[in-house]
């Protein structure tokens, strides 16, 4: 694995930008550049800041520089029979941990083992004043009791340049199988919701193409016992299916048109919205291809307590993220101002007002 600490150079670039009020656009491999609005500013590239800082498999904690690729991290963890709990999508061979955390993306295991945010224990970053700060982990606890490091998850780089991240990791399960059966959407939602309330080692649940897929992982005995309680056939080469789902390589994701990420409560019945659906996360994350007006779509999803992200393929004039109510936007703006008072980081990446 390549090891390189360029924090001093990154800090100097931020200091220069702060004094000149020059906007900066934080970049890495670009694997997730499609997600979010285009940010404006001079590029600040973190791909050279890479390597594992500290990793003791006995502690189940990994500290790594933000430009380290997911492939490198996963290979190091695999040697110790461990894994990232949140099963992050790569969307590119050179995907970095920093970009993954900035976008807040989690894979199929998210409802059962936690999200990217749940995995973050600490963060070292450069704020908009050019100061290097540490939060969480074994270094510092915020006096207010709020885990500041987790604010970085899903902030799309608007709060600072992440230098290091400390993550909790998990042992790899000894056994895993996937059970599949023919099902309709209503039956799939009912089945997936019921499984969430049972003490079974389920760590993946998806409905796609009139098929329900349930992944069971754990000790060999636990998997055998759970298998006897879940109807269906064992899917051969299940790892390939879950990888294709995570990386959006299933035929479903090859369509043209606007792809929306719809987040709702898992037990929400199938929605009467014209389009093509795939349900993941036990029904909580639903992917939709639809020609419906984005504003109308957001309104209809909000009416059932959900929200929508225009993930890719939409018009450039469409809002990417669910618009924020004024009070919540004001909170975001205050947080942004505390970390980045001159608004130099990734202007407009999340919202025009940030």
N, C-alpha and C positions, 0 to 999 in steps of 0.2 A: 504494500500500500504506500502511495506517495504521502510524504509528510512535509508540510510547508506552512509556516506561520507568517502571514503578511499583514497582521493586525496593525502594525505601525504605519504601513503605507496606506491602508484603508482609513485609519484614523486621521492621517494628514490630509487625505482627500476630503474627508468630511469637514475638518477644520477650515480648509480653504473655502469650501462651499458655504459654510456658515458665515464666514467673514464677508464673502462676496455676494451672499444670498443667491447662490447658484443652485437651481434644482438638480437633484440627483435621481437617476433611475437605476435601482439596484437590479443586477442581473447575475445569472449563473448559467446553467446549460440551456435555458430557454425551453425546457420540456413542457412547461406550464404557462408559457407566455400568452397562449390563447385565452386563458381564464382571467377575466377582469378587464377593465378599461386600459387603454394604452396610457402608460405613464410618460410624463414629459421630463426631460432633463438629460444631463451628462451621465454617461454610463459609469457605474462603479461596480466592477466585476469581482465577485467573491470566489470564483472557481479555484483560484490559486491558494485559498485558505483552507487547508484540508489535512486530514489525519486524525487518528484516535488519540485523544489526550489522556484518557484513563479508562481502563476497563478491567474489572475484577469479576469474573463470572459468578463467584460465590455471593457477591453483593447484588447481582441482578441490576446493575446500574452501569450505563455507558455514557462517557463524556466525549464528544466528538466535535471537530470544527465544522462549520456550516457548509463549506464547499465540498465536503466528502460525499462521494456518490453513494446512493442507496445500495448499489451492487457491492461496493467495498464493505459497507457496514454489515450487510446481510451475510456476506462470506465470512467475515470475522466472527459473527454471532453463531453461524452454522458450525464452526469448528468446536464450539463449546456446547453444541446442541441447544442453542437458544435462538430467539427470534424477536423482532419488533412486534409488540402486542397488537398494534393497530393496522398491520398488514397494508402499508401504504402503496397506492398505485404509483408507478414510475412515469408512464407516458413518455418514455424516452430512455435510451441506453445510458445517458450521462446524467440522469436526474440526481439532484443533490438533496441532502437532508434539509438544508436551509430553505430551499424552494418548496419542499413538501410541507414543512411546518408553516411557512409563510402563507401557503394556500389552505392550510388546515384540512388536508385530504386524508381520509381513512378508507380502508378497504372493507371487504365483506365481514371481517371478524369484529368490526366496530361495536355492534350492540352487545356483544357477549364478553369482550375483553377490554373494552374502552376505546376512546377516540384518540386522535393525535394529541389533543389538549390534555387528556388524562395521563398520557405517557410522559409529558414534559415535567421534569423535576426542577430544572434550573436553566438559566440562560445568561450568557455574557454578551453584551451588545455595545455598539457605539450609538449614542443618542444624537439628536440634532445639533447639540452644542459641541460635538466632538469628544465628549467624555466617554470613557469606557466604564460601564456599570455591570455589576453582577447581581443576579437575583436568584433566590431559591437554591435548590441543591443542598450542598453541605457548607455553603459559604455564608448565606445571609437570608434571613426571614424578614419580609416587609413588616414594619412595626404595626401597620394597620391590620395585619392578618390576611391581606389579600395577596394571592399568588401572582405577582406581577409578571413572572416569566410566561405564564399562560396567556397573557394578553397578546403575545407575539403570534400565537397560533391563529391563523386566518386573518391577520392584519395586513397581509400582502405587502409587507415591507414598509408600511406607512409610519411605523413608530421608531425604526432604527435599523442599523445593519447588524444582523446577528453574527456573532463570532463563534460562539460555542453553545452547544446544547447538551444538557444532561437528561437522559431518558431512562425510564425503567424498562426492562426487558423481561421476557418470559421464557421458561423452558419450552422446547419444542415438544409437542405431544408424541407419545410413543406410538400411537396408532391413530388412523383417521380413515373414515369411509364416507361416501356420499350416497344417500338414499334418494331415489327419484320416482315419481309417479305422475300419471296424467291427472290433471286437475283444472278447474276453471278459476278465474280470478277471485271470486267470492270465497270459494273453498280454500284457496291458497292463503288468503288473508286470515281466515278463521283458523287454519292449521298453524300458521306461523305465529299468530298471537297466542294460541294455546301453548305452544312450545316455550314461549318466553316465560311462562309462569310455572314451568315444570323443572324439577332438579335433574335435568339431563345435560350431558356435555355437548350441547349444540354450539357450534361456532360459525355457522353460516346458514342462511336461509334465503332462497331466491325463487321467484316465479318468472318463467320466461318460456314463450312458445307453447303454452298450454301444459307446461311441465313444472312441477314443484321439485326443488332441489334442497335437501337438508344435509348439511355436513355435520358429522359427529366426530369429535377428537378427544383424546385423553389416553388413559391406560388401556391396554388391550381388553381387560375385563370390563371396564366401564363402557367401552365402545360396543362390546358384544351385548351387554345388558340393554343399552339404549337401542341398539339395532332391533332387538326383539319387540320394542314398544313403538316403533315407527314403521308404518306400512310403506311398501314400495320395493323397488329393485335396487341393487347396488350398482352404482355408475362406474363403469371401467374408466381408467385414466381420468379420475376426478380432479387431480391436480391441474391438468390442462384446462378443464372447464373453469375452475375458480381463478386461474391465472388470466384466462381470456376475459372473464367478467371484470376482474380488477383493472385490467389494462385496456378495457374497451375494445377488445379484439373480436368479440362475438359478432356474428353477422348483423345482429340488431343494431350495433353501433356504426355500421358501415353505410347507413342510409344518408341521403342528402336531406337537407332541411334543418330547421331549428331544433336543437336538443335542449330540453329543459330538465333541470334537477329539481324535483318536487319533494319537499320534506313535510311529512305529516306524522301524526301519531300512528304507531304500527297497526292498530285495530281499525283505522279508518276504512270504511267499505270502499270498494272500487268506485272511482269517480266517473261520473257521466260526462266526460270531456272527450271530444273526438280526437283520435290520434292513436299512436302505437305505444304500448306501455311495457316496461320491464320493472319488476319489483325486487328490491334488494334490502338488506338490513332488516329482514323479518317483516318487511312492509313499510318501514319508516322512510326509506329513501327510494323514490320512484323516478325512473327515467322516462321521459315522454317526448316523442316526436309529434309536433302538432302545428297546424297552420293557424290556430286560433290567435286572435289579437293578444299580444303580451299583457296589456293592461287588464283586459277582461280575464285572462287566465290567472293573473295575480289576485284579482278580486275574488274569483271563485275558489282558489286555493285558500286564501285568507279566511273565507267564510267557514272553512272546516278546521281552522286553527293552524294552517300550514303556511309555508312560504316557498318562493320559487327563485331559482337562479337560472338565467339564460346561459347555459354552459358553453355552447358553441353553435355556430352555423346561423345565428340570427342576423338581423339587420344591424348595421353599425350605429344606427340611431336608437336602438332599443336599450333600455336600462338593463344592465347585467344583473345587478343584485336587487333584492327586494328593497324598495324605498323605505327609509326609516321615518317613524313618527318624529315630529319636531323635538319633543323632550329627549328622546333617545339620541337623535342626531347631535343635540347640544352636549350630551355626555361624551359622545365620541369626539367632538371637537375639543372639549376640555382635556381629554386624555391625550389627543394628538398634540395640543399646544404644550402640554407638560413635557412630553418627550421631544418634540420637534417644533420649537417656538417660531422658527422662520419658515416652516412648511417646505423643507427642502427635499424630503424623502417621498418618492413615488407619488407625486401630486396627481390627484384624480384617479388613481388606480382603483380605489374602492368606490368613492363617490366624488362628484365634482366639488363638494363642499369640504373635502378633506385633503 
